[in-house]
């Protein structure tokens, strides 16, 4: 993926949030509910959400008592998230980070107990960039901590349709998606304990996704 696509995607998402405040509503996603179960079972207290958008999942996780770092490359979305966190009385448990997923995460090594990313890894990122992001997730996650992420996969109806940007990235209506195959999921779990790859559907198409749960191996 060239820098032009990355820049155009940033502008596109910024425009989407400008025109559609709180476009995904206030209810948490089903993957976020699963993530909370995983995090709670492992005693997590501080977590990171990648691609938080305007914060429906971040705010809900914070309302459940977690300290949440919310990272997104849209300043508009993060402004909405911050205002809503204040309105809901959870601002003390939310820290926002303006962050491009193609760059290192702005957190210290082994600083969070869990990481959640709903469709962030399948945005307009090359395979190389996805691997680099996974390395960063492993860096900031404490040993024994869990990662829960979702991605659209190659069984999705939009796969191999629309505008191709190579590397299994296809664009529809201005949104570029990197569709995952199982080999990529397995590669990204190398060195982790892969607990589950669960198929599910979301939206009107419907979008076909996998929900992946994996754990950073404890130090031996």
N, C-alpha and C positions, 0 to 999 in steps of 0.2 A: 504494500500500500504506500503510495506516495504521500508527501506532506500535503499536497493539494486536497486529497480526500479527507485527511485528518482535519485540516482547517475548515473544509466545507461542512463536515459533520458537526464540529463545534458550533459553527454559525447556525446550522440547521436546528440543533437542539436548543440553542439560546432563543431562537425565534419561536420555536414550539412552546417553550415555557413562558415567553413574553405574551403570546397570543392565548395560551390556555393555562392560566394559573391553576395549580392543583389538578392537573389533567388526569391523574390516576386515582383521584378521590382520596378519602381519608382512611379507608379500611386497610388493614395490613394485608399483604399478599399471603397466599397459602405457603409459599416457600419460607417466608419470614416466620410463620407460626411453627413450621418444622424446625427452622434454625433455633428458635427459642428453646424448644424441647431439647435439642442437641446441646446447646450451650448450658442450659440449666443442669442437665444430667452430668456435665463435666465441671460444674462449679464455676462457670465463667462469671466474671464481674465487669470486665471492660472489653468491648468489642469494636470492630471496624466494619462499617458498611461501605462498599465500593459502588459507585454509581447510585448514590442515594436519591438523586432527583430532588423533588420538593419535600421528600421526607416521610412519606406515609409509613414506611417500615422503620426508619430511624426513630421517629416519634413514638411509635408503638413499642419498640424495644426499650426505649428510655422510660416509657410509662410503666413497664414491667420491672423497673428497678436497675436496669443495666446502664453503665456509663458507655456512651456511644460516640465514636468518631465517625462523622459523615463526610465522605469524600465524593466530589463531583466536579466536572469541568465547566459546569454552567453556574456563573455567578448569580444569575436570576433565580435559578432553582434554590441555591443555598440561601439567598435573601428570603425567599418564601419560607424555607424550612426554619430559619432563625426566628422570623416573626411568629410563626405558628408555635414553635417551642416555647416562646415567651407567653403566648396566649394560653397555652395548655399547662403552664407551670412546670415544664420539664427542662427548661433552658440550662439549669445547673448540671444536668446530666448529658448535655449534647455539646460537642465541639465540632465545628465545621472546618473542612480543608478544601480550598480550591485546588483541584489536582487533575492533571492529565494522566491517564492510565499508562501512557507510553514513557513516563518518567518515574524515577524512584519515589517510593512512598515517603511522606513527610513524618514518619514515626520512627522511634528508636528500635533497635533490635529487641526482640522478645518482649514487646511492650503491651500486647493485647492477648486475651484469652480465646478469642474467636473472630472469624472473619465471615461476612455474608456478602454475596454479590448476586443480585437477581438480574440476569441477562447482561451484565457488564462485560464479561469475558468474551461474549459473542458480538460485541460491537465491531467497529471498523478497525480491527487490530490484525496484524499479520501473525502467522504462527510463531515467528521469532519474537515478536512483541508480547504475545500471550505467554510464552515460556519465561520471558524476562519478568513479566508481572507475577507469574506464579513463584518465581524465585524471591521476589520482593515480599509476597504474602508469607512465604516460609520464613523470611528474615524477621518480620515484625511479629509473627505468631510465636507464642511461648510453646515449648515442648509439651505435647499432650493436648494442645489446643486444636479446635476443629475449624475447618473451612466448609461452608455450605455455599454452593454456587449453582446457578442454572444457566443453561445455554440452549439455543435452538440447534437442532441437529439435522443431519442430511436426509432424514425422513420427512422433513417439513415440506409443505406444498410450495413454498417459495424457493426451495433449493434449486439451483441451476436455472432460474428464471430471472427476468429483469436485466439490469446492467451488471455484467461481470467485471470485477476488478482483480480477478486472479486470486489464487490462494483460498478458494472456496468462499470468497466474499462477493455477495450479490446485493444490489441496491434496488429498493422498491419505494416509490413515493418519497424519495429523499433520504430514506433510512437505509444505511448500509449494515449488513449483518454477515458475520463470519459463521458459517454453519459447521458444526463440529461432527466429526465421525468418531467412532468408538476408539480408534487407534490414538487419536489426539487426547481423549480423556485418559486413556491408560498411560500415555507418555507423561501427562501432567501430574499423574499420581505416582510417578517413579520416585521412590524414597519416602513415600507417605504410606499410611494404612488406608486403603480405599474401602470404605464401609458400605457404600451403596451407590448405584446409578439407577434412579427411578424415573420412568417415563411419565409425563403428564401433559395435559393440553391446557391452553389458556387463550382467551380472546375469541373473537368471532370467526377467524379463518377456519379452524382454530390453529394457533401456533402450536407446533409440536416441540416439546422441550425434554431435556433430562435435568433432574435434580441430583447433583453429585454431593456426597458427603465424604470427606476424607480428614484424617487426623495426622498432625505432625508427630512423628515418632519421638517418644521421650529420649532424653540423653541416657546413654548406657555407660 
